[in-house]
């Protein structure tokens, strides 16, 4: 059954796009948030010791161990929405 004009949410009101606008905002917030967390973690090396197996020796540890590389990788994994935004896909999809 097709919604009629009297059905709540059937029109093109401003509130009908709220969940997608929130999701879009959260997806755009992820990459800069993780980049900021990487920068803050890099500026305070003592904070990284919390995540290094209770202060065990870091001799032979992987380059990818620690919080800074993890936050950098998470930021890179979440950069997709920014690339789509800069590529103009959002304008095409939104119209």
ZIHU-V969303 format. One record per pair of residues at least 12 apart in sequence whose C-alpha atoms are under 10 Angstrom apart, sorted by sequence separation. I is the first residue (numbers start at 1). J is the second residue. D is the distance in Angstrom with one decimal. If there is no record, write none. Layout:
I|J|D  I|J|D
This chain:
52|65|7.7  53|66|9.9  51|65|8.8  52|66|6.5  51|66|6.5  52|67|8.9  50|66|9.2  51|67|7.2  48|65|9.6  49|66|8.1  50|67|9.4  48|66|6.1  49|67|9.2  47|66|9.7  48|67|6.0  47|67|8.7  48|68|7.9  45|66|9.9  45|67|9.7  45|68|9.5  42|66|9.9  41|66|9.4  42|67|8.4  43|68|9.7  41|67|6.8  42|68|6.0  41|68|5.9  42|69|9.4  40|68|8.6  41|69|9.7  38|67|7.2  39|68|7.4  37|67|8.8  38|68|4.8  41|71|8.7  37|68|7.9  38|69|7.4  38|70|7.9  39|71|8.8  35|68|9.1  37|70|9.9  38|71|5.1  39|72|8.9  34|68|9.5  37|71|6.5  38|72|6.0  36|71|8.6  37|72|8.6  38|73|9.5  34|70|9.0  35|71|6.5  36|72|9.3  38|74|9.5  34|71|5.3  35|72|6.1  38|75|8.7  33|71|9.1  34|72|6.8  35|73|9.1  37|75|9.4  34|73|8.7  35|74|8.3  36|75|9.2  31|71|9.2  34|74|6.4  35|75|5.7  31|72|8.9  33|74|9.7  34|75|5.1  35|76|8.7  31|73|9.7  33|75|7.7  34|76|8.8  31|74|7.3  32|75|6.9  30|74|8.5  31|75|4.3  32|76|9.7  34|78|8.8  30|75|7.0  31|76|6.9  33|78|10.0  30|76|9.8  31|77|7.8  32|78|8.9  30|77|9.4  31|78|5.1  32|79|8.6  30|78|6.2  31|79|5.5  29|78|9.0  30|79|8.0  31|80|8.8  28|78|8.2  29|79|9.6  31|81|8.9  32|82|9.8  27|78|7.4  28|79|7.9  30|81|9.4  31|82|8.3  27|79|8.7  28|80|8.7  29|81|9.4  30|82|9.9  27|80|8.7  28|81|6.0  29|82|9.4  27|81|6.4  28|82|6.3  26|81|9.9  27|82|8.6  28|83|10.0  25|81|9.6  24|81|8.1  28|85|9.1  24|90|10.0
